[in-house]
């Protein structure tokens, strides 16, 4: 079982969607999770670092730009909370 940081654990039932982002340059590939909270926050987590929070904003555009600055690319699709409830 994975151990989650408290801020991610608090979002277990408080998220709208998750996007996966990958750094295509490094090997092995580094994957980050962009989590949209129902409270309007957007957080980026690193699953390889015990789901450490790397960035947080109240704007999807700012969070999206943060990922693009480091040349991350979004994986196709988006996991919606309503699809798995």
C-alpha positions in Angstrom: 0.0 0.0 0.0 1.2 3.5 -0.8 1.8 6.0 1.9 0.3 9.4 1.0 1.2 12.8 2.4 -1.6 14.3 4.5 -2.6 16.9 1.9 -3.1 14.3 -0.8 -4.9 12.0 1.7 -7.3 14.8 2.6 -8.3 15.0 -1.1 -9.4 11.4 -1.3 -13.0 12.4 -1.6 -12.5 16.0 -2.6 -11.2 16.0 -6.2 -12.8 16.5 -9.6 -10.2 15.2 -12.0 -6.7 14.0 -12.3 -4.3 14.4 -15.2 -1.0 12.6 -15.7 1.9 14.5 -17.1 5.2 13.0 -18.2 8.7 14.4 -18.8 9.6 12.8 -22.2 13.2 13.8 -22.1 14.5 11.9 -19.0 14.7 8.1 -18.7 13.1 6.5 -16.8 10.2 8.8 -17.5 9.2 11.1 -14.6 5.4 11.2 -14.1 3.5 13.9 -12.2 -0.2 14.1 -11.2 -2.2 17.3 -11.6 -5.2 17.0 -9.2 -8.1 19.4 -9.4 -9.8 19.8 -6.0 -13.5 20.6 -5.6 -12.4 23.7 -3.6 -10.9 25.2 -6.7 -7.3 24.4 -6.1 -5.0 22.6 -8.5 -2.0 20.7 -7.1 0.8 18.8 -8.7 2.1 15.7 -6.9 5.1 13.5 -7.5 4.1 9.8 -7.1 7.8 8.8 -7.1 8.5 11.0 -4.0 5.7 9.7 -1.8 3.2 12.0 -3.4 5.0 15.1 -2.4 3.2 18.3 -3.3 5.3 20.3 -5.8 3.1 23.2 -6.8 -0.4 24.5 -5.9 -2.5 27.3 -7.4 -6.1 28.4 -7.6 -5.7 28.7 -11.4 -5.6 25.7 -13.8 -3.7 28.0 -16.3 -0.9 28.7 -13.8 -0.6 25.1 -12.9 -0.6 24.1 -16.6 2.1 26.7 -17.3 4.2 25.4 -14.4 4.3 22.0 -16.1 4.9 23.3 -19.5 7.9 25.4 -18.3 9.6 22.2 -17.3 8.6 20.7 -20.7 6.1 18.1 -19.3 3.6 16.7 -21.7 0.0 15.8 -20.7 -1.0 12.2 -21.3 -4.2 11.7 -23.3 -7.3 11.8 -21.2 -8.4 12.9 -17.8 -9.7 10.7 -14.9 -13.0 12.2 -13.7 -14.1 11.5 -10.1 -17.7 11.1 -11.3 -16.6 8.2 -13.6 -15.3 6.1 -10.8 -17.9 6.9 -8.1 
